[in-house]
């Protein structure tokens, strides 16, 4: 039949149409990553030039100590999270990326315990540390059973 696409093409077009909203949401981030000094370039699925945290100020010396501690926590979690989400299995990718994410929350909570003064915030920080450590342990156990 003239004008009719092969089945593979029809399937591919349908899939692409379903993906368009997600791709449109990702476009600003991708454009930022592709700009030389603004974000990391993609190479083989891996982030280059510092990953997503490339927008962070390079000179942190003039920042308050608490801000530097928060930023350091975020920098430490960035690479492992970006690496983890590349796992082929979506469940494993999620769990592997949540471990450094939770560790980042723990590190930030420890920073507020060191520098913060508000009792409510300190209570939240302690609760976060306790909860996130337990979740990390559970996720590590799950990975032992499910990761190949």
ChimeraX attribute file (.defattr): number of C-alpha atoms within 10 A of each C-alpha:
attribute: neighborCount
match mode: 1-to-1
recipient: residues
	/A:1	4
	/A:2	4
	/A:3	5
	/A:4	8
	/A:5	11
	/A:6	8
	/A:7	9
	/A:8	9
	/A:9	11
	/A:10	12
	/A:11	12
	/A:12	11
	/A:13	13
	/A:14	11
	/A:15	11
	/A:16	12
	/A:17	11
	/A:18	11
	/A:19	11
	/A:20	11
	/A:21	11
	/A:22	9
	/A:23	13
	/A:24	11
	/A:25	10
	/A:26	11
	/A:27	12
	/A:28	11
	/A:29	12
	/A:30	16
	/A:31	12
	/A:32	17
	/A:33	22
	/A:34	14
	/A:35	11
	/A:36	10
	/A:37	12
	/A:38	16
	/A:39	23
	/A:40	22
	/A:41	22
	/A:42	14
	/A:43	8
	/A:44	7
	/A:45	10
	/A:46	13
	/A:47	17
	/A:48	16
	/A:49	15
	/A:50	15
	/A:51	20
	/A:52	20
	/A:53	18
	/A:54	18
	/A:55	14
	/A:56	14
	/A:57	10
	/A:58	7
	/A:59	7
	/A:60	13
	/A:61	9
	/A:62	8
	/A:63	11
	/A:64	10
	/A:65	14
	/A:66	16
	/A:67	16
	/A:68	15
	/A:69	20
	/A:70	18
	/A:71	17
	/A:72	16
	/A:73	22
	/A:74	20
	/A:75	18
	/A:76	16
	/A:77	21
	/A:78	20
	/A:79	19
	/A:80	16
	/A:81	20
	/A:82	19
	/A:83	16
	/A:84	18
	/A:85	18
	/A:86	16
	/A:87	15
	/A:88	9
	/A:89	11
	/A:90	11
	/A:91	14
	/A:92	20
	/A:93	18
	/A:94	15
	/A:95	21
	/A:96	24
	/A:97	22
	/A:98	21
	/A:99	23
	/A:100	22
	/A:101	21
	/A:102	20
	/A:103	19
	/A:104	22
	/A:105	21
	/A:106	22
	/A:107	22
	/A:108	23
	/A:109	25
	/A:110	20
	/A:111	19
	/A:112	21
	/A:113	19
	/A:114	13
	/A:115	15
	/A:116	14
	/A:117	10
	/A:118	10
	/A:119	10
	/A:120	9
	/A:121	14
	/A:122	18
	/A:123	13
	/A:124	14
	/A:125	22
	/A:126	17
	/A:127	14
	/A:128	19
	/A:129	20
	/A:130	12
	/A:131	13
	/A:132	20
	/A:133	17
	/A:134	13
	/A:135	15
	/A:136	19
	/A:137	12
	/A:138	13
	/A:139	17
	/A:140	16
	/A:141	11
	/A:142	13
	/A:143	15
	/A:144	9
	/A:145	9
	/A:146	10
	/A:147	14
	/A:148	7
